[in-house]
Amino acid sequence: MHRGATDRASQALQEAYAKGVPINPLTETFPGLSIDDAYDVQLAWVADQVRGGRAVRGHKVGLTSAVMQQQLGVDQPDFGHLLDGMIFSESDVVPMSDLIQPRIEPEIAFVLGEDLTGPGITVEDAARAVDYVVPALEVIDSRIVDWRITIADTIADNASSAAVVLGSSRYSLADVDLQHAKVSLTRNGEVVGTGTTGDVMGNPLHALVWLANTLGLRGQSLRAGHVVLPGSCTASVTVDLGDVVSASFDTAGDVTANFQS
C-alpha cells in the first residue's frame, strides 16, 4: 500500500471521527489492505493527532480473549494508542456525543512505573515495570459501519479505541489475582457479562509482554506513567445515552462509567 493510499485511509477515518458517521470497511475501499498496511494507517492517524497537539498516554491491546475474537470474527490480538482526552475518571461523564456505535468491556489496567522496551521482554520484566493496577472499563467504538470489520479494519481504526474509565482505587500487582479473579459486568444494575482475569491470554501480563515485544519490533517503547489496557475479560456490550455500567473484580475493586450527551 503506497503512502498516498495510507494517507487517504487515515483521512477517511479522521472524517468519520469528526462527522460521527461511520465509513465502509477499509478492506473494501482499499482491497489487499494487509495487517502491516493497517498499522501504517493507524500510525499515520496518531501522528496527525500528535501534530494537532494531542499526546499519547498509553496503549490498549485488543482481541486477547477467545470470546472477543469470536465476537468480532478475528483470530489474533492487536494494539492501539490511548491519547489524552480518551482517559476518564469515575467522576467524569463519558460524552455520548463523541461516540458512534459504542460498546464497553471490563479490563485490568496497568500503569507503568518504568519504560518497557522489547523485543525480548519476559513476564518477569513486565511485572517489574508495573507501578500499580486499577480496574477499568474500556469503551470501544468503530468508525466502520455496523462493526463490519476484519482484523485489518480494526487495526487501522486504532484498534477500535474510544475511551477508558479508570477506577479510583490503586492496587499492587502482587495483590491482584491475574489468573483466577472473577469479573462481573453490569449495565443499569443488570448483570450482562461475567468472566475471569485469566480469560485474557491466561494472564493479562501476557498481553503486556506481547505489546512490549510487538512495539519493540517497530522501534517503539512503552513509557513510564502510561496506561496499558491488556484486553477484555468478557464479551463487550452496547451502551446508550444515560446508561450506568459497572465492573467488579474479585481482587481489584470496582469501577463505574456514566454516559450522557
N, C-alpha and C positions, 0 to 999 in steps of 0.2 A: 504494500500500500504506500503510495508516494506521499510526500509531505502535503501536497495540496489537498488530497483526499482526507488526510488526517485532520487538517485544519477545518475542512468543511464539516466533517463529522463532529468535531468539538464545538463548532459554531452552532450546529443544529441542536446539540444538547443545551447549549447556553440559551438559545432562543426558547427552548421548551421550559427551562427554569424560569426565564423572565416572563413568559406569557402564561405559564401554568397550563399549557396544552401539550399532551404527550405526542411523540412522533412515531412513525413506523419503525419497526426494528432496523437497526443499522445494518444488520446482516442481510437485509433485503435491499436497502438503499446502496450498500457497498458490498456486493457479492464477493465472497472469498475472504471477508474480514477474519483474520486469524486472532488467536489469543495475544500474540505479540503486538499485532496491529492495535488491538483493543486497548492494551496498556499504553501504547503510544498516544491514543486518543485521550485516555484518562489523564495522562501526564501533561498533555497539551492544555487540557481544560484547567488542571490545577495550576500550571504555570501562568495561565491567563488570569486566574483568580488572584494569585500572589502579586502579579504586576498591578492589579487593581487595588492592592492594599490589604488583602486578606493574608492570614498566616496559617500555616499547618500546625495543628495542635495535637495530632496523633494519627492513628491508623485504625482501620477495622479489618478483621478477617471475616469473610462471609462463607457460607456454604460448608461449614465444618462438621455439621451433624447429618446423619443419614436422613432424618425427617425433613430438613431444609433442602437437601439435594433432591429428594423425591418431590417435595412441594413445587420446586421451581424447575425440575427436569434437567438438572445438571449433575456432573459427576466428579467435581473437584473443587477445592477451595479457591477463593480469590481474595484480593485485598483492595481497599480503597483508602482515601485520605479523609481525615476529620479536620475541618477548618474552623477558625473562630466564627462564632455565630451559629455553629451547629451543636455546641455543648451547652446544656441547660442544667440547672439545679432543680431540686424538688419544689422550691418556692416559686419557680418560674412557670408561666403558662406557655405551652408549646403552640405557636400560632398556626392554625389550620390553613390560613390564607397563603402560607408558603408551600403548601403540600398539594400533590395532585391525586395520588391514589395510595395513601399511606397504610402501612402495616407496622406492627410493633412486636418486639420479641425480647425475652429476658436474657441477660448476659452477666457474667462476672467481668468487671472491668479492672485491668491492671494499670496502675500509674507507675511509671518508671522512675527509679532513683538515679540511674546512670545510663549512659549510652549503651546501645547493644548493636554490634556490627557483625554481620555474617559475611561470607559463609563460615561454616564450622561451629556455629553456636549449638550448645548442648542444653538439655533440660536444666542441668545444674547452673549453667551460665545464665539462662533466662530467669531462674528463680532468684539468683543473686541480684539481678538488675531491677527486680520489682521492689518499689518502695512500699506500696500498700495496695489493697484491693477494696473496691466498692461495688455494691450491687448497682446494676444499670438496666435501663430499658432503651434499646435502640429502636429508633423509628427508621424504617426503610421505606423507600419510595421509588417509583420507576418513572423515568421520563419516556419510557417506551409504552405505547398504547396497550392497555389491557394486560400488562405484565407479560407480554408475548415475547419472552426473552430466551436467548441461548446464553451459554457461558460468555461468549464474546460480547453480546449486547450488555449484559450486566457489568462486566469489567469496564467497558468503555464508559458506562454511565456511573463511574466512581463507585462500583460495587453496590449500586442501588442505595447509596447512603443518603440520609436526610438530616437526622438529628440524634442526639443521645441525651437522656436524662440520667444524671449521676446521683446515687443515694448520698445522704448526708453523713453516714457513718463510715469510718475507715477501719479496715481490718488488716492485721498482719497476715502475710501469706501463710505462715505456719499454723494460723488458727482457722483456716478455711479448708474444708474437705473438698478438694478439687476433683475427686473421682466418684464420690457416692452421695453428695448432698442433694436432697430433693429440692425441686424448684416448682413453684406454683404460680401461674399467671391468671389474674382475674381482671375482668372488664366490667365496670359498673356493678361490682360485688359478685359477679358470677364467674366461677372457675371456667376458663376457656383453654387452658393448656397446662400440662404437667410434664416434668422430665427430671433429669439429674445433670449435675455438672459434668459427669463422665460421658454424657452424650456428645460432648464437644471433643472429638478426636481421642476419647478415652481420658483426657485431662486437658483443660484449657491451656495449660502451659505448653502443650504440644503445638497449639496454634500459634503461640508467641514465638516458639522456635522456628516453625515453618515461615512465619512472616519475616523474622530477622534474617534468615538464610535466603529467602526469596528476594528480599530487598537488597541484600548484600551482593547477590549476583548481578544486580542492576546498578551497583555502585552507590547505594543509599543506605542510611543507618537509621535506627530508631534513636530518639533523643531523650535525655533525662527530662522529666516533667511532663512528657507526653502521655496521653491516654491511649491504651490499646484495648480494643474490643475483640475478643477471641472467637465469637460466634454464638449463635443462639442455642439454648438448652431445650427449646420446644419449637414446634411449628409457629410461624408468625400468624397474627390475627389482624383483621382490619380494624381501623379506628375511625371515628367520625366526630363531628363537632359536638362538644360537650361531654365526651367520654372521659372517664377516670379509669386509668389502668394501673394495676399494682403487680409487683413481683415479690415473692417471698422466697428467700434462700435459707435452708436449714442452718448453715453456719456463717452466713454473710448478710443477714438482716433483710430489710425490706426497702423498696423504692416505689414511688408513685409518680405518675405523669398525668398532667391535666391538659386537656385540649380545648382551646377556644378559637374564636375567629382571629 
